[in-house]
Amino acid sequence: TWVLNGDQARATVEHFLAKDQVRAYARAAGQWAPRFTDDEGARREGLPGMITPGNMSMGLLTTLFSILAPVLGEAGAGIAMSLATACAVIGRTVVGMALPPGLDRRLAGSANFLLQATGCALLAAAPQSGAALLAGVLLFGLGIGNLLSLPPLIAQVEWPAEQVTAVLALLTAVNQGFYAFGPALFGSALEAWGPAAPPFLALALQIAAAAVLLTGRRGLTARAGG
């Protein structure tokens, strides 16, 4: 979470969000809690000042609002981010309902990463096009929910029941590490190379993640055949 000081918010790197940007996103996303819109309200909750909503400070989402706002406007960027959240629910629901019971969950996970990679490719290819940015955000959003729901399904299939809890705990720890360093990583890329850099970096990471999942699948197939 980013804590705002004065009129700006400082994260691990020198990357700032104006308070009005945070308010626009919070209101568009339906998050009206005072901690997201008002310094005094945040202090009444024991905070030093306004903070950003949690889903605004996760990985690429940290810098996405800053990429969208110059093109779509602050209100438009807030609405786009809210649509990404709605798409996360839609994508997770569709996969949960349509995923065949016998389908390898690693294939579904790889497809999910590639879907998000397609969205990032649009964001990186046309950072000044409102239509491309909105399409990229929607595609990226469709995969957010499945990032949380598919890994436990993979663990339940591939590990003995007594090991699943430990595997999920390790997975959670790794995810938290990425969430902690993601804002600094993407914020630094935005400052150094411009608005196309963070989605391009996310694109590379997602393709690598899809490859890791498929590589693990080949290893499992080889063991099963042996």
VOSEMAR-85622 format. One record per residue: residue number from 1; residue in three letters; chain; z, x, y of N, C-alpha, C in turn. Coordinates in steps of 0.02 Angstrom, whole numbers, plus 32768, in hexadecimal, padded with zeros to 4 digits. Example, Ala and Ser with C-alpha at 12.3 -4.5 7.8 and 13.67 -1.06 7.14 Angstrom:
<sites>
{site 1,'Ala','A',{8186,8294,7EE4},{8186,8267,7F1F},{8186,8294,7F5B}}
{site 2,'Ser','A',{8162,8282,7F90},{8165,82AC,7FCB},{818A,8285,8002}}
</sites>
This chain:
<sites>
{site 1,'Thr','A',{8000,802A,7FC5},{8000,8000,8000},{8000,802C,803E}}
{site 2,'Trp','A',{7FDA,8018,8071},{7FD9,803C,80AF},{8009,801B,80E0}}
{site 3,'Val','A',{8034,8042,80FF},{8061,8029,8132},{8043,8037,8176}}
{site 4,'Leu','A',{8041,8005,81A1},{8021,800C,81E2},{8054,8023,8215}}
{site 5,'Asn','A',{8041,8051,823F},{806C,806C,8273},{8047,8065,82B5}}
{site 6,'Gly','A',{8063,803D,82E3},{8040,8031,8321},{8004,8005,8314}}
{site 7,'Asp','A',{7FC9,801B,8328},{7F8C,7FF3,831F},{7F62,800A,82E5}}
{site 8,'Gln','A',{7F7A,803B,82BE},{7F51,8055,8289},{7F7B,805F,824A}}
{site 9,'Ala','A',{7F58,8068,8212},{7F7A,8074,81D2},{7F66,80B8,81B8}}
{site 10,'Arg','A',{7F97,80DE,81A2},{7F8A,8121,8189},{7F97,8124,813E}}
{site 11,'Ala','A',{7F67,813C,8118},{7F70,8146,80D0},{7F7A,8190,80C4}}
{site 12,'Thr','A',{7F6B,81A6,8087},{7F76,81EC,8076},{7F4A,8219,80A0}}
{site 13,'Val','A',{7F0D,8201,80B1},{7EE1,8227,80DC},{7EDD,8205,8120}}
{site 14,'Glu','A',{7EBA,8223,8150},{7EB3,8207,8192},{7E7F,81D0,8191}}
{site 15,'His','A',{7E91,8198,8172},{7E63,815F,816B},{7E88,8122,8185}}
{site 16,'Phe','A',{7E6A,80FF,81B6},{7E8E,80CC,81DA},{7E6F,8087,81D2}}
{site 17,'Leu','A',{7E9A,8055,81D2},{7E86,800F,81D7},{7EAA,7FF1,8213}}
{site 18,'Ala','A',{7E84,7FCD,823C},{7EA3,7FAA,8274},{7ECA,7F6E,8259}}
{site 19,'Lys','A',{7EFE,7F5C,827E},{7F26,7F22,8268},{7EFC,7EE3,8265}}
{site 20,'Asp','A',{7ECE,7EDC,8294},{7EA3,7EA0,8294},{7E79,7E9C,8255}}
{site 21,'Gln','A',{7E63,7ED7,823B},{7E3D,7ED7,81FC},{7E68,7EBE,81C3}}
{site 22,'Val','A',{7EA7,7ED5,81C0},{7ED4,7EC0,818B},{7EE2,7E75,8190}}
{site 23,'Arg','A',{7EEE,7E5E,81CE},{7EFA,7E16,81D7},{7EBE,7DED,81C2}}
{site 24,'Ala','A',{7E81,7E03,81D5},{7E45,7DDE,81C4},{7E3D,7DD9,8178}}
{site 25,'Tyr','A',{7E49,7E11,8155},{7E43,7E10,810D},{7E78,7DE3,80EE}}
{site 26,'Ala','A',{7EB7,7DEA,8105},{7EEE,7DC4,80E7},{7EE2,7D79,80F0}}
{site 27,'Arg','A',{7ECC,7D65,812B},{7EC1,7D1E,8138},{7E86,7D03,8110}}
{site 28,'Ala','A',{7E50,7D2B,810D},{7E16,7D14,80E5},{7E27,7D0F,809C}}
{site 29,'Ala','A',{7E55,7D3A,8084},{7E69,7D39,803E},{7EA0,7D07,8030}}
{site 30,'Gly','A',{7EB6,7CE3,8064},{7EEA,7CB1,805C},{7F30,7CCF,8052}}
{site 31,'Gln','A',{7F3A,7D0C,806A},{7F7B,7D2E,8063},{7F9E,7D2D,80A7}}
{site 32,'Trp','A',{7FC4,7CF9,80B2},{7FE0,7CEB,80F4},{8026,7D07,80FD}}
{site 33,'Ala','A',{8040,7D2B,80CD},{8084,7D45,80D3},{808B,7D6F,8112}}
{site 34,'Pro','A',{80C3,7D6A,8136},{80CB,7D90,8175},{80C4,7DDB,816C}}
{site 35,'Arg','A',{80D3,7DF5,8131},{80CE,7E3D,8128},{8086,7E56,8131}}
{site 36,'Phe','A',{8055,7E29,812B},{800E,7E3D,8132},{7FF2,7E2E,8178}}
{site 37,'Thr','A',{8017,7E09,81A1},{7FFA,7DF2,81E0},{8025,7E01,821D}}
{site 38,'Asp','A',{8064,7E15,8213},{8091,7E1A,824D},{80C5,7E50,8241}}
{site 39,'Asp','A',{80CD,7E7D,8271},{80FF,7EB2,826B},{8146,7E97,8265}}
{site 40,'Glu','A',{8157,7E68,828F},{819B,7E4D,828F},{81A9,7E29,824D}}
{site 41,'Gly','A',{8179,7E03,8235},{8182,7DE1,81F5},{818B,7E13,81BD}}
{site 42,'Ala','A',{8166,7E4A,81BF},{816D,7E7D,818B},{81B3,7E9E,818E}}
{site 43,'Arg','A',{81CB,7EA9,81CB},{820E,7EC8,81D2},{8245,7E9A,81B8}}
{site 44,'Arg','A',{823A,7E59,81C0},{826C,7E2A,81A5},{826F,7E2D,8159}}
{site 45,'Glu','A',{823A,7E47,8139},{8239,7E50,80F1},{824F,7E96,80DC}}
{site 46,'Gly','A',{8266,7EBD,810D},{827F,7F00,80FD},{824B,7F37,8100}}
{site 47,'Leu','A',{820F,7F27,8119},{81DA,7F58,811E},{81D8,7F76,8164}}
{site 48,'Pro','A',{81BC,7FB2,816C},{81BA,7FD1,81AE},{8186,7FB1,81DB}}
{site 49,'Gly','A',{8156,7F8D,81BF},{8121,7F6D,81E5},{80F0,7F4C,81B7}}
{site 50,'Met','A',{80B9,7F33,81D3},{8086,7F12,81AB},{806D,7F3F,8173}}
{site 51,'Ile','A',{805D,7F21,813A},{803D,7F45,8103},{7FFD,7F21,80F0}}
{site 52,'Thr','A',{7FD2,7F43,80CB},{7F95,7F23,80B2},{7FA4,7EFE,8071}}
{site 53,'Pro','A',{7F7F,7EC7,8063},{7F86,7EA7,8022},{7F78,7ED9,7FEA}}
{site 54,'Gly','A',{7F9A,7ECF,7FB2},{7F96,7F00,7F7B},{7F50,7F0B,7F62}}
{site 55,'Asn','A',{7F27,7ED5,7F5B},{7EE4,7EDE,7F40},{7EB5,7EFE,7F72}}
{site 56,'Met','A',{7ECC,7F09,7FAF},{7EA4,7F2D,7FE1},{7EAE,7F78,7FDC}}
{site 57,'Ser','A',{7EE1,7F8D,7FB6},{7EF2,7FD4,7FB3},{7EE8,7FF0,7F6D}}
{site 58,'Met','A',{7EB7,7FD4,7F47},{7EAB,7FEA,7F03},{7E67,800B,7EFF}}
{site 59,'Gly','A',{7E65,804C,7EF6},{7E26,806F,7EEA},{7DF4,8064,7F22}}
{site 60,'Leu','A',{7DB6,8052,7F0E},{7D80,8049,7F3E},{7D90,8012,7F70}}
{site 61,'Leu','A',{7DB8,7FE0,7F5C},{7DC9,7FA9,7F89},{7DEA,7FC2,7FC9}}
{site 62,'Thr','A',{7E0C,7FFC,7FC5},{7E2D,8018,8000},{7DFC,8024,8038}}
{site 63,'Thr','A',{7DC2,8040,8028},{7D91,8051,805B},{7D5A,801D,8062}}
{site 64,'Leu','A',{7D56,7FEE,8034},{7D20,7FBE,8035},{7D21,7F94,8075}}
{site 65,'Phe','A',{7D5C,7F80,808A},{7D60,7F58,80C7},{7D45,7F7F,8103}}
{site 66,'Ser','A',{7D55,7FBF,8106},{7D3D,7FE9,813D},{7CF1,7FF2,813B}}
{site 67,'Ile','A',{7CD4,7FF0,80FF},{7C8B,7FF5,80F8},{7C69,7FB3,810D}}
{site 68,'Leu','A',{7C89,7F7B,80FC},{7C6B,7F3A,8109},{7C72,7F25,8152}}
{site 69,'Ala','A',{7CAA,7F33,8171},{7CB9,7F18,81B4},{7C85,7F2A,81E9}}
{site 70,'Pro','A',{7C6B,7F68,81EC},{7C39,7F77,8220},{7BF9,7F4E,821A}}
{site 71,'Val','A',{7BE8,7F38,81DE},{7BAA,7F13,81D2},{7BB6,7EC7,81D3}}
{site 72,'Leu','A',{7BEA,7EB1,81B0},{7BF7,7E69,81A9},{7C27,7E4E,81DD}}
{site 73,'Gly','A',{7C46,7E7B,8204},{7C7C,7E65,8230},{7CBD,7E61,820B}}
{site 74,'Glu','A',{7CF5,7E62,822F},{7D36,7E62,820E},{7D41,7E22,81E6}}
{site 75,'Ala','A',{7D30,7DE9,8204},{7D3A,7DAA,81DF},{7D0C,7DA7,81A3}}
{site 76,'Gly','A',{7CCD,7DBB,81AB},{7C9F,7DBB,8173},{7CB4,7DEA,813B}}
{site 77,'Ala','A',{7CCF,7E24,814E},{7CE7,7E53,811B},{7D22,7E36,80F6}}
{site 78,'Gly','A',{7D4E,7E14,811A},{7D87,7DF4,80F9},{7D71,7DBF,80C8}}
{site 79,'Ile','A',{7D3F,7D98,80DC},{7D25,7D64,80AF},{7D05,7D83,8072}}
{site 80,'Ala','A',{7CDF,7DBA,807C},{7CBF,7DDC,8044},{7CF2,7DF7,8013}}
{site 81,'Met','A',{7D29,7E13,802D},{7D5E,7E2C,8002},{7D7F,7DF3,7FDC}}
{site 82,'Ser','A',{7D87,7DBA,7FFD},{7DA3,7D80,7FDC},{7D75,7D67,7FA4}}
{site 83,'Leu','A',{7D34,7D69,7FB1},{7D04,7D56,7F7D},{7D06,7D85,7F42}}
{site 84,'Ala','A',{7D12,7DC5,7F50},{7D18,7DF5,7F19},{7D54,7DE3,7EEC}}
{site 85,'Thr','A',{7D8B,7DCF,7F0C},{7DC5,7DB9,7EE5},{7DB5,7D7C,7EBC}}
{site 86,'Ala','A',{7D91,7D4C,7ED9},{7D7D,7D10,7EB4},{7D4F,7D22,7E7A}}
{site 87,'Cys','A',{7D22,7D52,7E85},{7CF5,7D68,7E50},{7D1B,7D89,7E17}}
{site 88,'Ala','A',{7D52,7DAB,7E28},{7D7B,7DCB,7DF4},{7D96,7D96,7DC4}}
{site 89,'Val','A',{7DAC,7D5E,7DE0},{7DC5,7D27,7DB6},{7D8D,7D09,7D8D}}
{site 90,'Ile','A',{7D52,7CFF,7DAD},{7D19,7CE2,7D8A},{7D03,7D0F,7D50}}
{site 91,'Gly','A',{7CFB,7D50,7D5F},{7CE4,7D7F,7D2C},{7D14,7D82,7CF1}}
{site 92,'Arg','A',{7D54,7D84,7D00},{7D86,7D88,7CCA},{7D85,7D48,7CA0}}
{site 93,'Thr','A',{7D7D,7D0E,7CC1},{7D7D,7CCF,7C9D},{7D3F,7CC8,7C70}}
{site 94,'Val','A',{7D05,7CDB,7C8B},{7CC7,7CD7,7C64},{7CCA,7D04,7C27}}
{site 95,'Val','A',{7CE1,7D41,7C30},{7CE5,7D6F,7BF7},{7D17,7D55,7BC3}}
{site 96,'Gly','A',{7D4F,7D3B,7BDB},{7D81,7D21,7BAD},{7D68,7CE6,7B84}}
{site 97,'Met','A',{7D3D,7CBD,7BA2},{7D24,7C82,7B7F},{7CE7,7C92,7B54}}
{site 98,'Ala','A',{7CBD,7CC2,7B6B},{7C7C,7CCD,7B4A},{7C7B,7D08,7B1A}}
{site 99,'Leu','A',{7CAE,7D33,7B1D},{7CAD,7D6F,7AF3},{7CB5,7D5C,7AAA}}
{site 100,'Pro','A',{7C83,7D6B,7A7F},{7C89,7D59,7A38},{7CC3,7D7E,7A17}}
{site 101,'Pro','A',{7CE7,7D5F,79EA},{7D22,7D7F,79CB},{7D12,7DC1,79A9}}
{site 102,'Gly','A',{7CD7,7DC7,798B},{7CC8,7E04,7966},{7CA6,7E3A,798E}}
{site 103,'Leu','A',{7C99,7E2E,79CE},{7C75,7E60,79F6},{7CA3,7E9B,7A06}}
{site 104,'Asp','A',{7C87,7ED7,7A02},{7CAC,7F14,7A13},{7CBF,7F10,7A5D}}
{site 105,'Arg','A',{7D00,7F12,7A6A},{7D19,7F0E,7AAF},{7D04,7F4A,7AD9}}
{site 106,'Arg','A',{7CF5,7F82,7AB8},{7CDE,7FBC,7ADE},{7C99,7FAF,7AFD}}
{site 107,'Leu','A',{7C6F,7F89,7AD9},{7C2E,7F77,7AF5},{7C38,7F4B,7B33}}
{site 108,'Ala','A',{7C66,7F1A,7B2E},{7C73,7EEF,7B67},{7C8F,7F17,7BA1}}
{site 109,'Gly','A',{7CBC,7F47,7B94},{7CD8,7F70,7BC9},{7CA3,7F9B,7BE9}}
{site 110,'Ser','A',{7C76,7FB8,7BC1},{7C40,7FE1,7BDD},{7C12,7FB7,7C09}}
{site 111,'Ala','A',{7C01,7F7B,7BF1},{7BD6,7F4E,7C19},{7BF8,7F3C,7C5B}}
{site 112,'Asn','A',{7C3B,7F33,7C59},{7C5F,7F22,7C95},{7C5C,7F5C,7CC8}}
{site 113,'Phe','A',{7C65,7F9A,7CB0},{7C5F,7FD4,7CDC},{7C19,7FD9,7CFA}}
{site 114,'Leu','A',{7BE6,7FCB,7CD1},{7BA1,7FD0,7CE9},{7B92,7F99,7D1C}}
{site 115,'Leu','A',{7BAF,7F5E,7D12},{7BA8,7F29,7D44},{7BC4,7F3F,7D87}}
{site 116,'Gln','A',{7C00,7F5B,7D86},{7C1E,7F73,7DC4},{7BF6,7FAE,7DE1}}
{site 117,'Ala','A',{7BDA,7FD8,7DB5},{7BB1,8010,7DCD},{7B73,7FF6,7DF1}}
{site 118,'Thr','A',{7B57,7FBF,7DD9},{7B1D,7FA1,7DFB},{7B30,7F8A,7E41}}
{site 119,'Gly','A',{7B6B,7F6A,7E46},{7B83,7F56,7E88},{7B8D,7F91,7EB6}}
{site 120,'Cys','A',{7BA9,7FC7,7E9C},{7BB4,8003,7EC4},{7B72,8023,7ED9}}
{site 121,'Ala','A',{7B3F,801F,7EAD},{7AFE,803A,7EBE},{7AE0,8015,7EFA}}
{site 122,'Leu','A',{7AE9,7FD3,7EFD},{7AD2,7FAC,7F37},{7AF8,7FC0,7F75}}
{site 123,'Leu','A',{7B3A,7FC9,7F6F},{7B63,7FDC,7FA9},{7B4E,8021,7FC3}}
{site 124,'Ala','A',{7B3F,804F,7F95},{7B2D,8092,7FA9},{7AE6,8097,7FC4}}
{site 125,'Ala','A',{7AB8,806E,7FA9},{7A71,8073,7FBB},{7A62,8055,7FFF}}
{site 126,'Ala','A',{7A86,8021,8012},{7A77,7FFE,8050},{7AB7,7FED,8076}}
{site 127,'Pro','A',{7ADD,8020,808E},{7B1D,8012,80AE},{7B17,7FEE,80F1}}
{site 128,'Gln','A',{7AD9,7FE6,810C},{7AD1,7FC3,814B},{7AB2,7F7E,8142}}
{site 129,'Ser','A',{7AA6,7F6A,8104},{7A88,7F29,80F6},{7ABF,7EF7,80E2}}
{site 130,'Gly','A',{7AC7,7EC3,8109},{7AFA,7E91,80F9},{7AEF,7E70,80B6}}
{site 131,'Ala','A',{7AB0,7E60,80A6},{7AA2,7E3F,8066},{7AB1,7E6C,802B}}
{site 132,'Ala','A',{7A9E,7EAD,8030},{7AAC,7EDC,7FFA},{7AF7,7EE8,7FF2}}
{site 133,'Leu','A',{7B1A,7EEC,802A},{7B62,7EF6,8027},{7B84,7EBB,8005}}
{site 134,'Leu','A',{7B70,7E7E,8018},{7B90,7E43,7FFA},{7B81,7E3F,7FAF}}
{site 135,'Ala','A',{7B42,7E4C,7F9C},{7B30,7E4B,7F55},{7B57,7E80,7F2F}}
{site 136,'Gly','A',{7B5D,7EBB,7F4C},{7B83,7EF1,7F2B},{7BCC,7EDF,7F22}}
{site 137,'Val','A',{7BEA,7EC1,7F56},{7C30,7EAC,7F52},{7C3A,7E79,7F1B}}
{site 138,'Leu','A',{7C0D,7E48,7F16},{7C14,7E14,7EE3},{7C0E,7E31,7E9D}}
{site 139,'Leu','A',{7BDD,7E5D,7E92},{7BD7,7E7C,7E50},{7C13,7EA7,7E3F}}
{site 140,'Phe','A',{7C2A,7ECD,7E70},{7C65,7EF6,7E65},{7CA2,7ECA,7E55}}
{site 141,'Gly','A',{7CA8,7E93,7E79},{7CE0,7E66,7E6F},{7CE1,7E45,7E2B}}
{site 142,'Leu','A',{7CA6,7E36,7E0F},{7CA3,7E16,7DCE},{7CC4,7E3F,7D97}}
{site 143,'Gly','A',{7CC6,7E81,7DA0},{7CE3,7EAC,7D6D},{7D2C,7EBD,7D76}}
{site 144,'Ile','A',{7D4A,7EAB,7DB0},{7D8E,7EC1,7DBE},{7DC0,7EA5,7D8B}}
{site 145,'Gly','A',{7DBC,7E64,7D7E},{7DEC,7E45,7D51},{7DE8,7E61,7D0A}}
{site 146,'Asn','A',{7DAB,7E70,7CF4},{7DA2,7E89,7CB0},{7DBD,7ED0,7CA7}}
{site 147,'Leu','A',{7DC3,7EF5,7CDE},{7DE2,7F37,7CDA},{7E2A,7F32,7CC2}}
{site 148,'Leu','A',{7E49,7EF9,7CCF},{7E8F,7EEF,7CBB},{7E94,7ECD,7C76}}
{site 149,'Ser','A',{7E64,7EA2,7C66},{7E6B,7E7A,7C29},{7E4C,7E9A,7BEB}}
{site 150,'Leu','A',{7E16,7EC2,7BF3},{7DF5,7EDE,7BB8},{7E1A,7F17,7B97}}
{site 151,'Pro','A',{7E38,7F46,7BBB},{7E5A,7F7E,7B99},{7E8F,7F68,7B67}}
{site 152,'Pro','A',{7EBB,7F38,7B76},{7EEA,7F22,7B43},{7EC8,7F07,7B04}}
{site 153,'Leu','A',{7E90,7EE4,7B0C},{7E6B,7ECA,7AD2},{7E50,7F02,7AA7}}
{site 154,'Ile','A',{7E38,7F37,7AC8},{7E1F,7F71,7AA3},{7E59,7F92,7A7D}}
{site 155,'Ala','A',{7E92,7F9A,7A9F},{7ECB,7FBA,7A7F},{7EE3,7F92,7A42}}
{site 156,'Gln','A',{7EE5,7F50,7A47},{7EFD,7F27,7A10},{7ED1,7F2D,79D2}}
{site 157,'Val','A',{7E90,7F39,79DC},{7E62,7F3F,79A4},{7E63,7F84,7986}}
{site 158,'Glu','A',{7E6A,7FB8,79AF},{7E5F,7FFC,7998},{7E9F,8022,7986}}
{site 159,'Trp','A',{7ED9,800A,7999},{7F17,802D,7988},{7F43,8001,795D}}
{site 160,'Pro','A',{7F6C,801F,7933},{7F9D,7FF8,790C},{7FCC,7FD2,793A}}
{site 161,'Ala','A',{7FE3,7F99,7924},{800C,7F6D,794E},{8048,7F91,796C}}
{site 162,'Glu','A',{8067,7FBE,7944},{80A3,7FE0,795D},{8093,8013,7993}}
{site 163,'Gln','A',{8054,8025,799C},{8041,8057,79CF},{8024,8038,7A0E}}
{site 164,'Val','A',{8015,7FF7,7A0B},{7FF3,7FD7,7A43},{801C,7FDB,7A83}}
{site 165,'Thr','A',{805D,7FD0,7A7E},{8088,7FD1,7AB9},{8085,8016,7ADB}}
{site 166,'Ala','A',{8088,804B,7AB4},{8086,808E,7ACF},{8042,809D,7AEF}}
{site 167,'Val','A',{800D,8086,7ACF},{7FC9,8090,7AE9},{7FC2,806C,7B2D}}
{site 168,'Leu','A',{7FDA,802F,7B31},{7FD5,8009,7B6F},{8000,8029,7BA6}}
{site 169,'Ala','A',{8039,8044,7B94},{8063,8065,7BC5},{8040,80A3,7BE1}}
{site 170,'Leu','A',{801F,80C8,7BB6},{7FF9,8103,7BCD},{7FBF,80ED,7BF9}}
{site 171,'Leu','A',{7F9D,80B8,7BE5},{7F66,809E,7C0D},{7F7D,8089,7C52}}
{site 172,'Thr','A',{7FB6,8067,7C55},{7FD2,8052,7C96},{7FE2,808E,7CC2}}
{site 173,'Ala','A',{7FFE,80C2,7CA4},{800F,80FE,7CCA},{7FD0,811F,7CE6}}
{site 174,'Val','A',{7F9B,8123,7CBD},{7F5D,8140,7CD5},{7F3F,8117,7D0E}}
{site 175,'Asn','A',{7F40,80D5,7D06},{7F25,80A9,7D3A},{7F4C,80B2,7D7B}}
{site 176,'Gln','A',{7F8E,80B6,7D76},{7FB7,80BE,7DB2},{7FA7,80FF,7DD5}}
{site 177,'Gly','A',{7F98,8133,7DAE},{7F84,8172,7DCC},{7F44,816C,7DF4}}
{site 178,'Phe','A',{7F13,8148,7DD7},{7ED5,813D,7DFC},{7EE1,8112,7E3A}}
{site 179,'Tyr','A',{7F0B,80DF,7E35},{7F19,80B5,7E6F},{7F3B,80DE,7EA6}}
{site 180,'Ala','A',{7F65,810E,7E92},{7F89,8136,7EC3},{7F5B,8166,7EE8}}
{site 181,'Phe','A',{7F2D,8186,7EC4},{7F02,81B8,7EE3},{7EBE,819C,7EF9}}
{site 182,'Gly','A',{7EAD,8160,7EE1},{7E6D,8142,7EF4},{7E64,8139,7F3F}}
{site 183,'Pro','A',{7E95,811E,7F63},{7E8C,8116,7FAC},{7E7D,8158,7FCF}}
{site 184,'Ala','A',{7EA1,818D,7FBD},{7E94,81CE,7FDC},{7E4F,81E8,7FCB}}
{site 185,'Leu','A',{7E3B,81E0,7F8C},{7DFA,81F9,7F75},{7DC1,81D5,7F99}}
{site 186,'Phe','A',{7DC3,8193,7F98},{7D8C,816D,7FB7},{7D8F,8171,8003}}
{site 187,'Gly','A',{7DCB,8173,801F},{7DD1,817B,8067},{7DB5,81BD,807F}}
{site 188,'Ser','A',{7DC2,81F3,805A},{7DA7,8234,806B},{7D5B,8234,8067}}
{site 189,'Ala','A',{7D40,8214,8033},{7CF7,8210,802C},{7CD8,81EA,8066}}
{site 190,'Leu','A',{7CF8,81B4,807B},{7CDE,818D,80B3},{7CDD,81B6,80F3}}
{site 191,'Glu','A',{7D12,81DB,80FF},{7D16,8203,813C},{7CE5,823D,813B}}
{site 192,'Ala','A',{7CDC,825B,8100},{7CB3,8298,80FC},{7C68,8289,80FB}}
{site 193,'Trp','A',{7C54,8254,80D8},{7C0D,8249,80CB},{7BF3,8205,80DF}}
{site 194,'Gly','A',{7C1D,81D9,80F9},{7C06,8199,8111},{7C0D,8160,80E0}}
{site 195,'Pro','A',{7BF6,8124,80F3},{7C04,80E7,80CC},{7BE4,80E5,8087}}
{site 196,'Ala','A',{7BAF,810C,807B},{7B90,810B,8039},{7BB7,8133,8006}}
{site 197,'Ala','A',{7BE2,8161,801D},{7C03,8190,7FF0},{7C36,816F,7FC1}}
{site 198,'Pro','A',{7C64,8145,7FD9},{7C95,8127,7FAB},{7C76,80FF,7F72}}
{site 199,'Pro','A',{7C45,80D1,7F81},{7C27,80AD,7F48},{7BFF,80DB,7F1A}}
{site 200,'Phe','A',{7BE0,8110,7F34},{7BBD,813F,7F09},{7BEE,8163,7EDA}}
{site 201,'Leu','A',{7C28,8176,7EF5},{7C5B,8195,7ECC},{7C74,8165,7E97}}
{site 202,'Ala','A',{7C80,8126,7EAA},{7C96,80F3,7E7A},{7C61,80E9,7E45}}
{site 203,'Leu','A',{7C21,80E9,7E59},{7BEA,80E2,7E29},{7BEC,8119,7DF4}}
{site 204,'Ala','A',{7BF7,8156,7E09},{7BFA,818E,7DDA},{7C35,8186,7DAB}}
{site 205,'Leu','A',{7C6E,8172,7DC5},{7CA9,8169,7D9B},{7C9F,8131,7D68}}
{site 206,'Gln','A',{7C7E,80FB,7D7D},{7C74,80C2,7D50},{7C43,80D3,7D18}}
{site 207,'Ile','A',{7C0E,80F8,7D28},{7BE0,810E,7CF4},{7C03,813C,7CC3}}
{site 208,'Ala','A',{7C2D,8169,7CDD},{7C52,8196,7CB1},{7C82,816E,7C84}}
{site 209,'Ala','A',{7CA3,813B,7CA0},{7CD1,8113,7C78},{7CAB,80ED,7C41}}
{site 210,'Ala','A',{7C70,80D2,7C52},{7C48,80AF,7C1F},{7C34,80DE,7BE7}}
{site 211,'Ala','A',{7C23,811C,7BFA},{7C0F,814E,7BC7},{7C4A,8160,7B9A}}
{site 212,'Val','A',{7C86,8165,7BB8},{7CC2,8175,7B90},{7CCE,813D,7B5D}}
{site 213,'Leu','A',{7CC9,80FF,7B73},{7CD4,80C7,7B45},{7CA1,80C8,7B0C}}
{site 214,'Leu','A',{7C62,80D5,7B1C},{7C2F,80D6,7AE7},{7C38,8111,7AB9}}
{site 215,'Thr','A',{7C4D,814A,7AD4},{7C59,8185,7AAA},{7C92,8177,7A79}}
{site 216,'Gly','A',{7CC7,8157,7A91},{7CFE,8145,7A64},{7CE8,8115,7A2F}}
{site 217,'Arg','A',{7CB9,80E8,7A3F},{7C9F,80B8,7A0F},{7C7A,80DC,79D7}}
{site 218,'Arg','A',{7C52,810F,79E9},{7C2E,8134,79B5},{7C5E,8158,7987}}
{site 219,'Gly','A',{7C95,8172,79A5},{7CC7,8194,797C},{7CE8,8165,794B}}
{site 220,'Leu','A',{7CF6,8128,7962},{7D16,80F6,7936},{7CE6,80E2,78FE}}
{site 221,'Thr','A',{7CA5,80DB,790F},{7C74,80C8,78DD},{7C6F,80FE,78A8}}
{site 222,'Ala','A',{7C6F,813E,78BD},{7C6A,8175,788E},{7CA6,8177,785F}}
{site 223,'Arg','A',{7CE3,816B,787B},{7D1F,816B,7851},{7D1E,8131,781F}}
{site 224,'Ala','A',{7D05,80F7,7838},{7D02,80BC,780C},{7CD1,80C8,77D3}}
{site 225,'Gly','A',{7C99,80EA,77E2},{7C68,80F7,77AF},{7C7E,812A,777D}}
{site 226,'Gly','A',{7CAB,8159,7795},{7CC4,818D,7767},{7CF8,8170,7738}}
</sites>
